[in-house]
Amino acid sequence: MLDRHLRPLIDPPLNRIGHSLAARGVSANAVTLTGLGLGLLAAVVIWLGAPLLALIPLLASRLADGLDGAVARATQKTDFGGYLDIAADFLFYGAIPLAFVLADPVKNGAAGAFLLASFYFNGTSFLGYAILAEKHGHKTLVQGQKSLYYSNGILEGTETIVFFVLLCLFETFFAPLAWIFGSLCFLTAGLRIYAASRIYVN
């Protein structure tokens, strides 16, 4: 919901940094994998019981996630690069809640399982919609230049990162926050499927 409003603000500086990295021979895929590594490091730090400290690699990983597209635009976008980017994003999105569950399975287990189930369903609705859009030749630049169709929703990348930051800042509230965010994920996926039924029913 917020991504489209942030794009005009964050894309220009990201593109400048992306051009600089590309000029130094850094590839978009290397930036993607670096971002994934930082995200998984954040998950490990959370698992070890230091969620505040995890904010550093977590936010750095999201910066890298924005930069890989900028580097690709400065060099050459590839289908594999887009595929690698979305796969890395989904792994990161699953690793952070899993880390909170592993850190305290008794307190966070049920809420964490609900949250991960909502991510699974929401991710499926997102990728399925992208397949339908590609099949019918539909394009959008609302979320910026992407390798696949990004359907909007109540919860998008920006909201998810804010949610993860809140989890790290207020770890004792993981369970209620996870129940709320997971419910909104289910709602987002349901609305996306409804939208698809209105467009692609025939």
Secondary structure per residue as TSV (DSSP state, phi and psi in degrees):
chain	resnum	aa	ss	phi	psi
A	1	M	-	360.0	-34.8
A	2	L	-	-94.3	-16.4
A	3	D	H	-56.6	-44.0
A	4	R	H	-64.7	-28.6
A	5	H	H	-80.5	-27.8
A	6	L	H	-84.0	-26.0
A	7	R	H	-52.6	-48.6
A	8	P	H	-61.5	-22.6
A	9	L	H	-87.9	-40.0
A	10	I	H	-93.9	-23.7
A	11	D	H	-64.0	-44.7
A	12	P	H	-57.9	-49.9
A	13	P	H	-66.5	-35.9
A	14	L	H	-63.0	-40.7
A	15	N	H	-64.3	-37.5
A	16	R	H	-64.8	-45.1
A	17	I	H	-66.3	-38.4
A	18	G	H	-61.5	-42.4
A	19	H	H	-61.4	-40.9
A	20	S	H	-64.9	-43.1
A	21	L	H	-65.2	-42.9
A	22	A	H	-61.7	-38.5
A	23	A	H	-64.7	-23.8
A	24	R	T	-92.0	5.1
A	25	G	T	87.3	11.6
A	26	V	-	-80.5	130.9
A	27	S	-	-90.3	155.6
A	28	A	H	-62.5	-39.7
A	29	N	H	-64.9	-35.2
A	30	A	H	-65.4	-38.7
A	31	V	H	-66.7	-40.5
A	32	T	H	-58.7	-47.9
A	33	L	H	-68.8	-34.1
A	34	T	H	-63.7	-43.5
A	35	G	H	-61.5	-41.8
A	36	L	H	-62.9	-43.9
A	37	G	H	-59.7	-42.3
A	38	L	H	-65.6	-39.4
A	39	G	H	-64.6	-41.6
A	40	L	H	-69.1	-33.6
A	41	L	H	-62.1	-42.3
A	42	A	H	-59.1	-41.4
A	43	A	H	-62.3	-42.1
A	44	V	H	-63.7	-41.7
A	45	V	H	-63.8	-38.7
A	46	I	H	-63.1	-46.0
A	47	W	H	-57.0	-36.7
A	48	L	T	-79.5	-2.3
A	49	G	T	96.7	21.5
A	50	A	-	-129.5	66.0
A	51	P	H	-64.0	-31.0
A	52	L	H	-64.9	-42.6
A	53	L	H	-65.1	-31.2
A	54	A	H	-66.2	-18.6
A	55	L	H	-60.5	-30.6
A	56	I	H	-65.2	-58.0
A	57	P	H	-67.6	-29.5
A	58	L	H	-62.5	-49.8
A	59	L	H	-70.0	-34.2
A	60	A	H	-64.5	-35.9
A	61	S	H	-66.5	-36.1
A	62	R	H	-73.7	-30.1
A	63	L	H	-64.0	-44.5
A	64	A	H	-62.1	-37.0
A	65	D	H	-63.0	-33.0
A	66	G	H	-77.8	-30.8
A	67	L	H	-76.7	-28.3
A	68	D	H	-62.8	-38.9
A	69	G	H	-66.3	-36.9
A	70	A	H	-65.6	-39.9
A	71	V	H	-65.5	-41.5
A	72	A	H	-61.9	-41.4
A	73	R	H	-66.6	-28.9
A	74	A	H	-80.5	-15.9
A	75	T	S	-119.9	-93.9
A	76	Q	-	-150.6	122.3
A	77	K	-	-76.3	138.8
A	78	T	-	-127.8	154.2
A	79	D	H	-62.3	-39.7
A	80	F	H	-65.0	-38.4
A	81	G	H	-60.1	-43.1
A	82	G	H	-64.3	-40.3
A	83	Y	H	-63.4	-46.2
A	84	L	H	-62.2	-39.4
A	85	D	H	-62.3	-48.2
A	86	I	H	-69.9	-36.1
A	87	A	H	-64.5	-41.6
A	88	A	H	-65.2	-40.7
A	89	D	H	-60.1	-46.2
A	90	F	H	-66.3	-37.1
A	91	L	H	-63.8	-43.7
A	92	F	H	-61.2	-46.2
A	93	Y	H	-60.8	-33.8
A	94	G	H	-79.8	-31.6
A	95	A	H	-68.8	-36.3
A	96	I	H	-66.7	-51.8
A	97	P	H	-60.4	-39.4
A	98	L	H	-58.4	-38.8
A	99	A	H	-63.2	-40.2
A	100	F	H	-66.6	-36.1
A	101	V	H	-66.1	-44.8
A	102	L	H	-65.5	-32.0
A	103	A	H	-68.5	-31.4
A	104	D	-	-153.4	78.3
A	105	P	H	-60.2	-37.3
A	106	V	H	-66.0	-47.2
A	107	K	H	-78.0	-37.6
A	108	N	H	-107.1	-4.3
A	109	G	H	-60.9	-52.4
A	110	A	H	-65.9	-46.7
A	111	A	H	-64.6	-38.4
A	112	G	H	-66.0	-39.4
A	113	A	H	-64.5	-41.2
A	114	F	H	-62.3	-43.3
A	115	L	H	-63.8	-45.1
A	116	L	H	-65.5	-36.3
A	117	A	H	-63.2	-39.5
A	118	S	H	-67.2	-37.0
A	119	F	H	-63.9	-41.4
A	120	Y	H	-61.0	-47.7
A	121	F	H	-67.5	-44.4
A	122	N	H	-64.5	-42.0
A	123	G	H	-63.9	-38.9
A	124	T	H	-63.7	-43.7
A	125	S	H	-64.1	-36.0
A	126	F	H	-66.5	-50.1
A	127	L	H	-70.5	-37.0
A	128	G	H	-62.9	-39.7
A	129	Y	H	-63.9	-39.8
A	130	A	H	-62.3	-37.2
A	131	I	H	-65.4	-44.5
A	132	L	H	-62.0	-43.5
A	133	A	H	-62.1	-41.8
A	134	E	H	-64.4	-41.7
A	135	K	H	-61.8	-35.5
A	136	H	T	-97.3	4.3
A	137	G	T	72.4	25.5
A	138	H	-	-85.5	139.6
A	139	K	-	-129.1	155.8
A	140	T	-	-152.9	144.2
A	141	L	-	-116.7	13.7
A	142	V	T	-60.3	-37.7
A	143	Q	T	-94.8	15.0
A	144	G	-	90.7	-177.3
A	145	Q	S	-77.8	116.0
A	146	K	-	-124.7	158.8
A	147	S	S	-78.8	-17.8
A	148	L	S	-140.4	166.7
A	149	Y	-	-69.4	122.7
A	150	Y	-	-101.2	105.9
A	151	S	-	-81.5	137.9
A	152	N	-	-78.0	175.6
A	153	G	-	-175.8	178.7
A	154	I	S	-61.5	-43.5
A	155	L	S	-114.3	126.9
A	156	E	-	-130.6	-160.7
A	157	G	H	-61.2	-44.5
A	158	T	H	-60.6	-46.9
A	159	E	H	-63.1	-36.4
A	160	T	H	-67.4	-40.9
A	161	I	H	-66.3	-42.3
A	162	V	H	-59.5	-41.8
A	163	F	H	-60.8	-45.5
A	164	F	H	-63.5	-38.3
A	165	V	H	-63.0	-43.0
A	166	L	H	-61.9	-39.4
A	167	L	H	-60.8	-41.5
A	168	C	H	-69.8	-35.4
A	169	L	H	-76.4	-33.3
A	170	F	T	-129.4	64.1
A	171	E	G	-61.1	-29.4
A	172	T	G	-68.3	-16.5
A	173	F	G	-101.3	19.9
A	174	F	H	-54.6	-49.1
A	175	A	H	-60.0	-54.6
A	176	P	H	-63.3	-37.6
A	177	L	H	-64.3	-39.8
A	178	A	H	-67.1	-41.0
A	179	W	H	-61.9	-42.0
A	180	I	H	-67.9	-50.0
A	181	F	H	-66.5	-39.4
A	182	G	H	-62.0	-39.8
A	183	S	H	-62.5	-40.2
A	184	L	H	-68.5	-31.7
A	185	C	H	-64.6	-44.5
A	186	F	H	-61.1	-40.6
A	187	L	H	-64.5	-43.4
A	188	T	H	-58.5	-46.3
A	189	A	H	-64.4	-41.7
A	190	G	H	-62.2	-42.4
A	191	L	H	-66.6	-35.0
A	192	R	H	-67.0	-41.8
A	193	I	H	-65.2	-38.7
A	194	Y	H	-62.3	-43.6
A	195	A	H	-61.3	-40.6
A	196	A	H	-63.6	-36.5
A	197	S	H	-67.2	-26.6
A	198	R	H	-79.6	-26.0
A	199	I	H	-100.5	-40.9
A	200	Y	S	-112.9	21.4
A	201	V	-	-68.6	-27.8
A	202	N	-	-98.5	360.0
